[in-house]
């Protein structure tokens, strides 16, 4: 309830079954464009019979890279030099657009 107006707010997160893993062990994308540690979060608001939804996704940076865990605070990322990063990157965003429509991308690096 906000200012005496009652509503339902639902928050649902769905973790992808592709490239799931522990932080630092699974990074980047695979050849199909699946990003590591990909999560889709949907916020749904229901008020007086009306519904609104907002979907947000997040995942690893969509190119081919890895990180070897060590005792240092920030292990250095290793960027793969033997693959075409644009192929995987394009596959990733093509599937995003098919699933979710127009995209707004925010770089958190």
N, C-alpha and C positions, 0 to 999 in steps of 0.2 A: 504494500500500500504506500503510495506517495501522494501527499496532499489530500488524503481521504479517498483517493481513487484506487480501487483494487484491480490488480491484473495478475496474470500468470506469466512467469519468465522461466523458460526452459533453456538449459545449456547442455548440449550434447556434443561429445568429442568422439571421433572415429579414427582409430589408428590404422594405417594401411598395413596389409599383410605382406606387401612387397618391401624388401630392404629394411625390415625392422631390425633393430639392434641397440646395443648399448652405446652411449655417447663415446666418441673417440674411436670406437672399433668399426662402426659402419658409417661411411661418409659418402657424399657425392651421389652420382646416379649410376644406373646400370645401362646396358645397351638398349633397353626398351624405353628409357627415359624415366624410370621410376626413381624418385628421390628417396634417399635414406631418411628414416625417422619422420615420415610424412604423416601429418595429422590434419584432419578436417574438423573444424569446430563450428557448430551452428547455434545461433541464438534465436530463440523463437519467443515472441511476445504475443499474448492473447488478451485482448481487452474488449469487453462488450460485444462478443461475437466476431470481432475482426482479428486477423492474424497477420503478423509481419515476421519475416525471417531474414537473417543475415548470415552468410557463410564465409568463413575465413579459413585459409589453408596455410600450412607452414611445412617446411622440410629443409633438407640439406641443400646447399648451393648446387644448382643443376649443371654441374660439369664433373668430369672424372678426376677425383682426388681422394686422398686417404690421409690418415693421421695415425702414427704409431704412438700408443700411450707410453709414457715414461714417468719418472718421478718429478719432472719439471712441471711447473704450473701451466704453461702453454706449449704443448708439443707442436713442432713446426708441421704445417700441412705439406704433403707431397703431391704435386700436380703431375698427372700422367702426361708423358710427352709422346706416347706412341698411338694416340687415338685422336679422332676428329671430335673435338668438344661440341662443335655446332650441331652435329647429327643428334647426339643425345639431348642437348639443350632444346633443339627444335621439337623432338619427339615429346619431351616433357611438357612444353607449353602447348603443343597441339592437343595433347590429351587433356590438359587443364581447360582449354577453351571449349572442347567438346563437352566436358563434364559440367563446367561452371559458367561458360559464356565469357563476356569481356573481363579482362583482368586488370587489377591495379597492383603493381609490384612494389614492395618496399624492401630495400636492402638494409639489413640489420648488421652487416659486417662492419 
